[in-house]
Amino acid sequence: MTVSYSYSASNTFSLSSARYVASKVATDLRQMQRYYGRPSDSEITAYAEEIAVLAYGGYVEKVTYGFKRSGSWILTMEYTAVNGTLTADERAGGVYRHADVSDAAFHSYLTRTQAWWNLGETDRDAVNASLPFTRTAGTAPGYVGGHFTFDRTYSASGTGFTRSSYRPL
């Protein structure tokens, strides 16, 4: 007698999955707040909601949070979206805690995917209306006096973000 079994699975990146991954980003931001005093609780909540909504729609390519001085990043956490191929989901945290952020301001910079720009203006307006704040167009800051380190991977259903940090030397 021959017995065979088959197994089929479908990984669907749902809004719940996106919120789960966004919660890890929020945890990182809370650790940054603990070490450096920014971002505020309300900013963290807004950033988490923004990244969850945009990740769910496949509209975020990369988002950077950190401190800049004189127009250049001095400390960042950069989250790059990866769709469908992630197998790791690490614990949040591990934020660099020894940077001098005196005279530096907290900022965030978001790059959207081509899928976002392929939406019609009405659809983009609808997504923007669901976000907790409105971003303004700008130029990405440069980097000065540091180096990048690959830190973490956060995922659900194979989709999520890889995190790299820019730290001072």
Disulfide bonds with the S-S distance in Angstrom:
none
